[in-house]
Amino acid sequence: MLLLMNPAAFFTTYFAKPLCSATGGYNIVNTIAYGLLAAVLAFGLYYLFKSMKVKIDYNFFWGASPFVILGSLWHVYADAVSTCIPYLQTPFIYLMFAGIGILAMVIGLFIEKRTKVKLKYWHFMLITASIATVLSAFYFFKIVQPIAVAKILGLTSVFALFFHVFSKKWPKFFTPINKCVMTAAMFDAASTVVGMTGYGYAEKHILPTYLINLVGTAWIMIPLKFVVILLALYAIDRLEDDTQFSNMIKFVILAVTLGPGTRNTLRILMGV
């Protein structure tokens, strides 16, 4: 079937039409393509930050993560309006806010290294993204279902507490970065569970949809995300000696879980 389609029809069927689909948006072709794009982006950012002498550490996570949240907020805005905004859809929105985050990093590095202002680059990133998020929220934010968000945050907090306790027993694995990544994954899982079981939302991604339909409940996302992310982090720590590269991979994992989790939570909160 794929081989019989001309390039224009192929792009329209698997990328253009799903871009603004109200019922799905993901298929096996664009899912694989977006996964490969994320991998290429991770490699590209690794070499970019290496050339800029930026250390990918816990402070980097603090500076960069708010841009994931900011991008998710604008993704919800795109969900809320009646007309499709292509550049606020996957994957363009992630590329756009990655670019904005890198720009903020460059400005922050200039302030840190070329001026007398006592401000680290990640401080500037955190401040910039926080201000942009607050201003964006004033533009279109509303509260419709706060109880649902309390459930999501409560469930996430339970796992965050477990990870903190585990870090006392296994500090070499449950590092601050690994705890952040695992908490983001459980936040994503919790938002899926609460949204699907109590508020009528549906999963759009291919594999989660298949597994949820297979077992008959969205609760499968909790053990699934826990095991998959746990094994991924274990493999990264065991097989990759370059801390910079391993932390870059971990940040990508954080972004692809924190982003959807934030989008899900804000959609439920705003009744979108």
C-alpha positions as CSV (number, residue, x, y, z in Angstrom):
1,M,0.0,0.0,0.0
2,L,2.7,2.5,1.0
3,L,4.8,1.6,-2.1
4,L,1.9,2.4,-4.4
5,M,1.4,5.9,-3.1
6,N,3.1,8.9,-4.7
7,P,5.2,11.1,-2.3
8,A,2.5,13.8,-2.2
9,A,-0.3,11.4,-1.3
10,F,2.0,9.6,1.2
11,F,2.8,12.9,3.0
12,T,-0.9,14.0,3.0
13,T,-2.2,10.7,4.3
14,Y,0.3,10.0,7.0
15,F,1.5,13.5,8.0
16,A,-0.6,16.4,6.8
17,K,-4.1,15.1,7.5
18,P,-3.3,13.6,11.0
19,L,-1.7,16.9,11.9
20,C,-5.0,18.5,12.6
21,S,-7.1,15.3,13.3
22,A,-9.6,15.7,16.0
23,T,-9.8,11.9,16.6
24,G,-6.2,10.8,16.5
25,G,-3.3,12.3,14.9
26,Y,-0.9,9.4,15.2
27,N,-0.3,6.4,13.0
28,I,2.5,3.9,12.7
29,V,4.3,5.9,10.0
30,N,4.4,9.3,11.6
31,T,5.0,7.7,15.0
32,I,8.2,6.1,13.7
33,A,9.1,9.3,11.9
34,Y,8.7,11.4,15.0
35,G,10.7,8.9,17.0
36,L,13.6,9.1,14.5
37,L,13.3,12.9,14.5
38,A,13.6,12.9,18.3
39,A,16.7,10.7,18.1
40,V,18.3,13.0,15.5
41,L,17.4,16.0,17.6
42,A,19.0,14.4,20.7
43,F,22.3,13.8,18.8
44,G,22.2,17.3,17.3
45,L,21.7,18.9,20.7
46,Y,24.4,16.8,22.3
47,Y,27.0,18.0,19.8
48,L,25.7,21.6,19.9
49,F,25.9,21.7,23.7
50,K,29.3,20.1,23.6
51,S,30.6,22.8,21.2
52,M,29.1,25.4,23.5
53,K,30.7,23.8,26.6
54,V,27.3,23.5,28.3
55,K,27.2,20.8,30.9
56,I,24.1,18.7,30.7
57,D,23.4,18.2,34.4
58,Y,20.7,18.7,37.0
59,N,20.9,22.5,36.6
60,F,20.4,22.1,32.9
61,F,17.2,20.1,33.6
62,W,15.9,22.9,35.8
63,G,16.6,25.4,33.1
64,A,15.2,23.5,30.1
65,S,12.2,21.7,31.6
66,P,10.0,24.8,31.9
67,F,10.2,25.2,28.1
68,V,8.6,21.8,27.8
69,I,5.8,22.9,30.1
70,L,5.5,26.2,28.1
71,G,5.2,24.3,24.8
72,S,2.6,22.0,26.3
73,L,0.5,25.0,27.4
74,W,0.5,26.4,23.9
75,H,-0.3,22.9,22.6
76,V,-3.5,23.0,24.8
77,Y,-4.3,26.4,23.3
78,A,-4.1,24.9,19.8
79,D,-6.5,22.1,21.1
80,A,-8.9,24.7,22.5
81,V,-9.4,26.9,19.4
82,S,-11.8,25.9,16.6
83,T,-9.3,26.3,13.8
84,C,-6.2,24.2,13.3
85,I,-2.9,25.9,14.0
86,P,-0.3,23.6,12.3
87,Y,2.8,25.1,13.8
88,L,1.4,24.4,17.3
89,Q,1.0,20.7,16.5
90,T,3.4,17.8,16.9
91,P,6.3,17.9,15.9
92,F,6.5,21.6,15.0
93,I,5.6,22.8,18.5
94,Y,8.4,20.8,20.1
95,L,10.9,22.0,17.5
96,M,9.8,25.6,18.0
97,F,10.1,25.6,21.7
98,A,13.4,23.8,21.6
99,G,14.6,26.6,19.5
100,I,13.2,29.2,21.9
101,G,14.9,27.3,24.8
102,I,18.2,27.3,23.0
103,L,18.0,31.0,22.3
104,A,17.3,31.6,26.0
105,M,20.3,29.5,26.8
106,V,22.6,31.4,24.5
107,I,21.4,34.7,26.0
108,G,21.9,33.3,29.5
109,L,25.4,32.1,28.7
110,F,26.3,35.5,27.3
111,I,25.0,37.1,30.6
112,E,26.9,34.6,32.7
113,K,30.2,34.7,30.9
114,R,30.4,38.2,29.3
115,T,28.8,40.4,31.9
116,K,29.2,41.1,35.6
117,V,25.7,40.0,36.4
118,K,25.7,37.1,38.8
119,L,23.2,35.0,37.0
120,K,23.8,31.4,35.7
121,Y,22.5,30.6,32.2
122,W,19.9,28.1,33.6
123,H,18.6,30.8,36.0
124,F,17.9,33.0,33.0
125,M,16.2,30.1,31.2
126,L,14.1,29.3,34.2
127,I,13.1,32.9,34.7
128,T,12.3,33.5,31.0
129,A,10.2,30.4,30.7
130,S,8.3,31.1,33.9
131,I,7.5,34.6,32.9
132,A,6.3,33.4,29.5
133,T,4.2,30.7,31.0
134,V,2.5,33.2,33.4
135,L,1.8,35.6,30.6
136,S,0.5,32.8,28.4
137,A,-1.8,31.6,31.1
138,F,-3.3,35.1,31.5
139,Y,-4.1,35.0,27.8
140,F,-6.2,31.8,27.7
141,F,-6.0,29.8,30.9
142,K,-9.2,28.8,32.8
143,I,-10.0,26.4,35.6
144,V,-12.9,23.9,35.0
145,Q,-12.0,20.6,36.7
146,P,-9.5,21.2,39.6
147,I,-10.4,18.0,41.3
148,A,-9.1,16.0,38.4
149,V,-5.7,17.8,38.6
150,A,-5.6,17.2,42.3
151,K,-6.0,13.4,41.6
152,I,-3.2,13.5,39.0
153,L,-0.8,15.5,41.2
154,G,-1.7,13.3,44.2
155,L,-0.9,10.1,42.3
156,T,2.3,11.6,41.0
157,S,3.3,12.7,44.4
158,V,3.0,9.2,45.8
159,F,5.5,7.9,43.2
160,A,7.8,10.9,43.8
161,L,7.8,10.0,47.5
162,F,8.6,6.4,46.7
163,F,11.5,7.4,44.5
164,H,12.8,9.7,47.2
165,V,12.7,6.8,49.7
166,F,14.3,4.5,47.2
167,S,17.1,7.0,46.7
168,K,18.1,6.4,50.4
169,K,18.5,2.7,49.7
170,W,19.9,2.9,46.1
171,P,21.5,6.4,45.7
172,K,23.6,5.4,42.7
173,F,20.5,4.7,40.6
174,F,17.9,7.0,42.1
175,T,20.0,10.1,41.4
176,P,18.3,13.5,41.2
177,I,18.1,13.3,37.4
178,N,16.8,9.8,37.3
179,K,14.1,10.7,39.9
180,C,13.0,13.6,37.8
181,V,12.7,11.4,34.7
182,M,10.8,8.7,36.5
183,T,8.5,11.2,38.2
184,A,7.7,12.9,34.8
185,A,6.9,9.5,33.4
186,M,4.5,8.7,36.2
187,F,3.0,12.1,35.9
188,D,2.3,11.3,32.2
189,A,0.8,7.9,33.2
190,A,-1.3,9.4,36.0
191,S,-2.8,12.0,33.6
192,T,-3.7,9.3,31.2
193,V,-5.4,7.2,33.9
194,V,-7.4,10.0,35.4
195,G,-8.4,11.5,32.1
196,M,-9.6,8.2,30.6
197,T,-11.2,6.6,33.7
198,G,-13.0,9.6,35.0
199,Y,-13.4,12.3,32.4
200,G,-14.0,10.7,29.1
201,Y,-10.7,11.4,27.4
202,A,-9.1,8.9,24.9
203,E,-5.5,7.9,24.3
204,K,-4.1,9.0,20.9
205,H,-0.8,7.2,20.6
206,I,-0.6,3.9,18.8
207,L,1.1,1.5,21.3
208,P,-0.6,2.8,24.5
209,T,-4.0,2.6,22.7
210,Y,-3.3,-1.0,21.7
211,L,-2.2,-2.0,25.3
212,I,-5.2,-0.2,26.9
213,N,-7.6,-2.0,24.6
214,L,-5.8,-5.3,25.1
215,V,-6.2,-5.3,29.0
216,G,-9.4,-3.2,29.1
217,T,-8.2,-0.4,31.4
218,A,-6.0,2.7,31.3
219,W,-4.4,1.6,34.6
220,I,-2.0,-0.5,32.6
221,M,-0.1,2.7,31.9
222,I,1.1,2.9,35.5
223,P,3.1,-0.3,35.7
224,L,4.0,0.0,32.0
225,K,5.6,3.4,32.3
226,F,7.3,2.5,35.5
227,V,8.9,-0.7,34.1
228,V,9.8,0.8,30.7
229,I,11.4,3.9,32.1
230,L,13.1,2.0,35.0
231,L,14.7,-0.4,32.5
232,A,15.6,2.4,30.1
233,L,17.4,4.4,32.8
234,Y,19.2,1.2,34.0
235,A,20.4,0.4,30.5
236,I,21.6,4.0,30.0
237,D,23.5,4.1,33.2
238,R,25.1,0.7,32.6
239,L,25.9,1.0,28.9
240,E,26.8,4.6,28.4
241,D,30.0,6.0,29.9
242,D,29.6,9.5,28.5
243,T,27.6,11.4,31.2
244,Q,26.9,14.2,28.8
245,F,25.3,11.9,26.2
246,S,23.4,9.8,28.8
247,N,22.0,12.9,30.4
248,M,20.9,14.2,27.0
249,I,19.0,10.9,26.3
250,K,17.4,11.2,29.8
251,F,16.3,14.8,29.0
252,V,14.7,13.6,25.8
253,I,12.8,10.9,27.8
254,L,11.8,13.5,30.3
255,A,10.5,15.8,27.5
256,V,8.5,13.1,25.8
257,T,6.7,12.3,29.1
258,L,6.5,15.6,30.8
259,G,5.2,17.3,27.7
260,P,2.2,14.9,27.1
261,G,1.6,14.7,30.8
262,T,1.4,18.5,31.1
263,R,-0.8,18.7,28.0
264,N,-3.2,16.0,29.3
265,T,-3.4,17.7,32.7
266,L,-4.0,21.2,31.4
267,R,-6.6,19.9,28.9
268,I,-8.5,18.2,31.7
269,L,-8.1,21.3,34.0
270,M,-9.4,23.6,31.3
271,G,-12.1,21.3,30.1
272,V,-10.7,21.2,26.5
